[in-house]
Amino acid sequence: MAEGEKTMIEKQEILMNSPATAEVQTKLSRFSDYREFLSFSKSLFQLKTEEYQGLFNVLLKLESIGQDAVETMLLLKSNADEQDCYELIRFMILIDRLDMEDILT
């Protein structure tokens, strides 16, 4: 192996131990757990089961840049008619699931 090249295992270890990876958020700050989030979000929205998980993932990303999850959901509920609200949620989930490498190629 040439100097400067790292094996895939070494690269994976670096990634897994990096500060950026260590800070990956797995819970929304305003909820004690996923069940509490689910209860709150079900009181606002009538989504399919997998859409609640998608919404949770979107809210994790938004919270990581400073947007409060509860405020976001309340804003979605109050500022759009019901159909537009669901379409926006589904659009955010779709964007969150896109693989940016596939888009760029």
C-alpha positions in Angstrom: 0.0 0.0 0.0 1.4 3.4 -1.0 2.2 5.9 1.8 -0.8 8.1 2.5 -3.4 5.5 1.5 -5.6 4.2 4.2 -7.5 1.0 4.3 -11.3 1.0 4.3 -11.2 -0.2 7.9 -9.0 2.7 8.9 -11.2 5.2 7.1 -14.3 3.7 8.8 -12.7 3.9 12.2 -11.8 7.6 11.6 -15.4 8.3 10.6 -16.9 6.5 13.5 -14.7 8.3 16.0 -14.9 11.7 14.5 -16.4 14.6 16.5 -19.0 15.1 13.7 -20.2 11.6 13.9 -20.3 11.6 17.7 -22.7 14.6 17.7 -25.3 12.9 15.6 -28.6 13.6 17.2 -31.0 10.7 17.9 -33.7 12.4 20.0 -35.6 15.7 19.8 -34.8 18.0 22.7 -38.5 18.8 23.5 -39.5 15.1 23.8 -38.2 12.5 26.2 -38.4 9.8 23.6 -39.8 8.8 20.2 -43.1 7.6 21.8 -43.7 11.1 23.2 -42.9 12.7 19.8 -45.3 10.2 18.2 -48.1 11.0 20.6 -47.7 14.8 20.0 -47.4 14.5 16.2 -50.4 12.2 16.0 -52.4 14.8 17.8 -51.6 17.3 15.0 -51.3 15.2 11.9 -52.9 12.2 10.3 -50.0 10.6 8.6 -49.1 7.1 7.5 -47.0 5.1 10.0 -43.7 5.5 8.0 -44.4 9.2 7.6 -44.1 9.8 11.3 -40.6 8.4 11.2 -39.8 10.5 8.2 -41.1 13.6 9.9 -39.0 12.7 13.0 -35.9 12.5 10.8 -36.6 15.8 9.1 -37.2 17.5 12.5 -33.9 16.1 13.8 -32.0 17.8 11.0 -34.0 21.0 11.4 -33.3 21.0 15.2 -29.6 20.5 14.5 -29.6 23.9 12.8 -31.5 25.6 15.5 -35.2 25.1 14.6 -37.4 23.9 17.4 -39.4 20.7 16.5 -42.6 21.6 18.4 -42.6 25.1 16.9 -42.0 23.7 13.4 -44.9 21.3 13.7 -47.3 23.9 15.1 -46.3 26.3 12.3 -47.0 23.6 9.7 -50.4 23.0 11.3 -51.4 26.6 11.6 -50.1 28.2 8.4 -51.3 25.9 5.7 -54.6 24.3 4.9 -54.7 20.6 5.8 -53.9 19.2 2.4 -51.0 21.6 1.8 -49.6 20.8 5.2 -49.5 17.1 4.4 -48.0 17.7 1.0 -45.3 19.9 2.6 -44.5 17.2 5.2 -44.3 14.5 2.5 -42.1 16.8 0.3 -39.7 17.4 3.3 -39.5 13.6 3.9 -38.8 13.0 0.2 -36.0 15.6 0.1 -34.5 14.1 3.3 -34.4 10.6 1.8 -32.8 11.7 -1.5 -29.2 10.6 -2.0 -27.3 13.7 -3.0 -24.7 11.6 -4.8 -27.4 10.2 -7.1 -28.6 13.7 -7.9 -25.2 15.0 -8.7 -24.4 12.2 -11.2 
